[in-house]
Amino acid sequence: MSDPIDPSVPPSGTGCVECDATGGWWFHLRRCAQCGHIGCCDSSPSQHGSAHARAAGHPIVQSFEPGEDWFWDYATQGYYDGPRLADPQAHPASQPVPGPEGRVPDDWMDKVH
């Protein structure tokens, strides 16, 4: 297995790659610690972060929420002690949660897991 973390790789953007491509929305964002892919969390309707981890074999993610720096290991289902990753550390603080603005349905609370 290759190293599950590459601290030099920047995030893929400021929102979930797949949700942005399909017009979806997310609750919180997770950043792949190996390739920088930004995906939505498992509370989000589409759960793209964990889907990426399974498909790519990249088990470690870091929260991409402002003020949070914790890592999660999908393989062990536990927290992970990781290094500082390349900036930026989170999506812009002006980006709403859930997000993105304009795509979150009024009944979003009924749609989270």
N, C-alpha and C positions, 0 to 999 in steps of 0.2 A: 504494500500500500504506500502511496506517496504521502508526503507530509500533509496532514489535514488542515494546516494553516500556512498561508503565505501572507505575511504582514505587509508586503510591498504592493499588493494588488489593491487599487482603489475600488470603491463600490461602482456598480454598473449604472447607477443613476440615483434619483431621489424618490422613486416609487417602484412598486412591484412591476417587474418586467412584463409578466404575462397579463396582469390586470390592465396595465397601460396599453398593451397591444390589442386587448379585446374590449376595452371600455368598461372594465370592471372596477371594483373598489376594494379597499382593505381596512382592517381594523388597526393592526400594528404591522411593522415591517421588521424583517430579519435579513441579515447580511451573511452570505456564505463566506466563511473565513478562509476558504481555499481559492475561490475564483472571483469573489466580489459580487456575485449575483444577488440582487435585491428581490426578495419574495415576500409574500404576505404570510402572516402568522397562522397558526392552527386554529385560532378563534375566528379568522376571516372566512368568508364563504368558500373561497377556492383553495386555500391552504397551499399556495404555490411554494413557499419556503421549504416545507418538508417534502413536497413532491420533487423539488430540485435535489434535495439531499439524497433521496432514494435513487432517482434516475442517474445522477452524476456520480454517486458514490462519495459525496462530500458531506460528512456527518456533522461538522461543527459550524454553528451559526453564532453570530453576535446580534444582540438587539440593535436595531437601527433607529431607535427612539431617542430624542434629545434627553440627556441626563442619565441614560442607562448605558452600562458598559459590560454587562454580563454575557457570558457565552453559554451555549447549550449544545450538548452532544446527543444527536438523535440516536446514535448507536447504543449508548448506555442509558439513555433517558435521564441524564443527570447534568448538573452544571459542570463547566469545564473552566480551568484556569488558563486563559490565553493571553497573548501579548497585545500591545497596542497595535491596531491596524492602521493602514494608510488613511489619511483624511480624505473626505470628511467623515466624522464619527457618527453622524446621524442625519436624517432628513432635515430640511430647513425647519426651524422652530415655527415659522409662519405657516407651514403646511398643516392643515387641520387633521385631527384624529377623531373619528375615522376620516379617511381621505380617499382620493383627492376631492377637493372642493368641486361641487357640481355633479358628482357621480354617486354620491352616497344617498340611498333611498331614505325617505322619511321614517320607514319602519325598520331601520337598520338593526336596532336592538333585537328584533325578532329573528334576525338572520345570522347572528354570530353564534359560534359553537362554544 
